[in-house]
Amino acid sequence: MRYLGSALARTGVSVRGMLLPGHGTSFEDLERVRWQDWAAAVDREVDEMSRRCRRVAVVGLSLGGLLALHTAARRPGLAAVASLAAPLWLRGLSRHAARLITGPLGGWIRKLPKLAGSDVRDRRASLANPSYRAIPTRALKELLSFMRVAEAALPQIAPPVLVVHARRDHTAPVACADRIAELTTSARARRVRILPRSFHVITIDVERDVVAQEVIDFLRMHARGPLHPEDSSCAM
C-alpha cells in the first residue's frame, strides 16, 4: 500500500498506513489472530484519524478491501471507501485450498505452502514485496468466515464506494466487483473500474498508476470537497 499512500500524500491528503494483526511479522502471529482482531484494529485506526481530520476515507486491498467495506457499513459518517481487489469468494489455488481445509482433513492441516508467491504480474514488484512462504489454515478459515460477514454488511454501506478490480485476478474473481456494486445500493455514489492487465495485488502491479489515480480522483470528488487549506482530509 505504500506506493498508493505516497501518491495520495502528494495530493495533500493525510495518510496513515496500518499493519493488520498477524501481518508483516511471522507465520505464528498470523495463526493466532481472528477476523475480529483485524476489524478491531481498523476501528482503532479510524478513531485515531477521526480525532485529527474532518473527513476520513478508508482504502483497502484484498482482505483490507473487505475490512474497508465492513467498516463503512458500520460507520455511515465516513467520507468514502475504496475496495481494491476484495474477495467475496476465491478462485484458482486459493479456492482449492479453501475446499481442502473445510473438508474432512482440514483439522489435520496446519499450513499450506505458498509456492508461487503473491499474485502480481509485475515480476520486479513481486520480488520487492515478499510474502509469508506458507498460509496458516486457521487464518484462511478466518478469511472465509469474514468474507461472509463482509458480504452480508454490504447493503448497509452509506458512504460513496469505489471498487477497483483486475480482470486477470487469480485469487479473487472479477465477478466479486460486480457483486459488491450490486449489493452497495444504499451508497451515495458508486464507481467500478475493471483493469485489463493486472493480477491480484493491483496497488503494485502493472496498472498501479491507474489504481492510484482512480483513488485520488474518487477521494477528491467525495472526501475532500472544496479544496480550502483549512480542510483536513485523511485516508487510511
N, C-alpha and C positions, 0 to 999 in steps of 0.2 A: 504493500500500500504506500510505500514511501514515495514512489515516483508520482502517484496521483496526489498525495498530500503536498508534495513540493509544488506541483503545478497549481493547486488551489491556493497555497500560501502566496504565490507570486501575484495572485489577483487581489490580495489584501484580506483574504479570509483567514481568521484564526483557526488553526488546525491542530487537533490532538489525536495522535495515533495511539491505539491501545494494543496491548498484548493479551490475548484471551488466556484464561487459565489453562495450563497444560500445554501451551504452545511456546515454541522457541526455547524450551529448556531441555526436557528429557522425555523419553517414552513413558517412563514410570509416572511422571507428573500428569501426562495426558490420560493415563489409565485410571487415575483416581478421580477425575472430575465428572460431574453430571451436567446435563444441559442447563439445569437451574443455576449452576455456578457461572456459566457463560452469560446467561441473561442477567444475573445479578451484577456481574462485572460491568456490563454495558450500562445498566441503570445508574451505577455509581459514577461512571464517566459522564453520562448525560447530566446528572445532578451537578457535577463539578462545572461543566461547561455552562449550564444554565445560570450559575452564580456569576459568571464572567461576561456572558454575552446576552444581547437582547433576543437574538434569533439563533436557534440551534437546528442543524440538519444532521442526519445520521446516514453514513455511507458505508456499505459493507460488501465484501467479496465472498462468494461461496457460502460457507457457514455464516460468515459475517453479514452477508446479504439477508439470510434468514433472520438473523438477530436484529438487523435494522428494521425489517418488516414487522417482526414481533414487537419490537419496541414502539414503533409508530402506531401499532394497533392499540397500545395501552397508553399512549401519550399524544392525544389529539393536538396539543399545543406545539408540537414540533413544526418547524418551518417547511421541511421537506425530507424525503427519504429516497435514497438511491440504492437499488438492489442490483448487484453485479454478479451474474452467473450463479444465482441462488438455486439450489436443487430442491425441488419438491419430491423428486424421486431420482434414482440413479440409473446409469446405463453402463454398458461395457463391463470391464473387470470389476468396477465398484458394485455393479448390480449383482454379479455372480458372488462376490464376497458377502454382500448383504444376505443373499439367499443361503449361503453356507452357514453363516453364524446364527441365523434364525432357525436353522434346521435341527435335526436330532443330534448332530455332532457339535453344535455350536458351543455347548457348555464345556467342551474339552479343548477348545482352541483359544489360546490367549492372544495371539498376534498373527497378523497377515503380512507377509513381506511386500514391500513397495518397490518392486524391481525396476520399474520404468521411470521413477521419479515423478515430478509434477507434470501435469498435463499442459505443457507450454510448447508452442510451435517454434518460438524463437530460441534456438539452441544456446546462444550466449546468455540470454536472460535465465534460462533454466539452470545452467551451471552456476550462475551467480546467486541463485536463490534455492539452496538445497533444502530438502525436507527430511523428516524422520525416515529411516530405512524400513520401518515397519509401522503398521497401524494397530493399536490395541483394539481387540474386538469389543471390549466394553465401551470404548469411545465411539466406535462405529455404531453400536446399538443406541447410544445416546443421541447420535446424529439422526438415526432413523426415527427415534421417538420424537425428537424435536421437529423434524420435517412435518409430522402430522400436526403437532401443536401449532406451528407457524402457519400452515395452510388453513387450519380452522380459524385463525385470527384474522386472515386477510380481509374479510368483509367489514371488519371494524376499523379499518385504516381510514383516517380523515385527511391527513396531510397529503400534499402532492407527491406522486410516486413516479420515479424514473426507473425503468427496467432496461438493463443492457445485458445482452447475452450473445454468445457466439454460436453460429450455425454448426460449427465443427467441434463443439464441445464434446469430449469423450467421457465426461464424468456426469454432468447434469444436462439432460436432453434439452434442446432448444424449445421444445414444447412447454417446458416449465415456465418460460417467459410468457407464453400465451395464457397459461393458467393463472399466473399472478395477475396479469392485466384483466382477465375475466372476473376474478374474484374481488379486485380492489375497486369495485364500482362506486363505493362511497367516498373515494378520494376526490379532493377538489380538482385535481388535474392528473393526467397520466400521460406518460410518453414511453414508447417501447422502441429500442434501437437494436436491430439484429446485425451482428458483424459477420461478414462472409469468410474471413480468413483465419481468425484466431482460434485457439483451443480454449481450455477452461480458465486459466489464470489470466484473464483479459487485461488486468491492470499493468502487466509487464510484457504482454505478448506483442505481436507484430502490429496490432492496431491500438496500442496503449495511448497514443496521442489522440486518437478518435475518442476513446473512452474518457480521457481527461477533459477534452473539450465538451463532450456531452454533459459531464457532471458540472463543469464550470458554467455552461450556459443555463442548465436547469436550476442551479442554485442562484445564479444571477437573476433569473426570472422570478423564482418563488421564495427564495430565502433572504435575499438582500434588500429587495425593494429599492427605493431611491438611494442612490449611492452617495449619501451625505457622509462626511468624515466622522460625524458623531455616531453613526450607525455602527453597531458591532454585530457581525455575523460569524458564526462558528460552524465548523464541520468536524465530525469525528467518525 
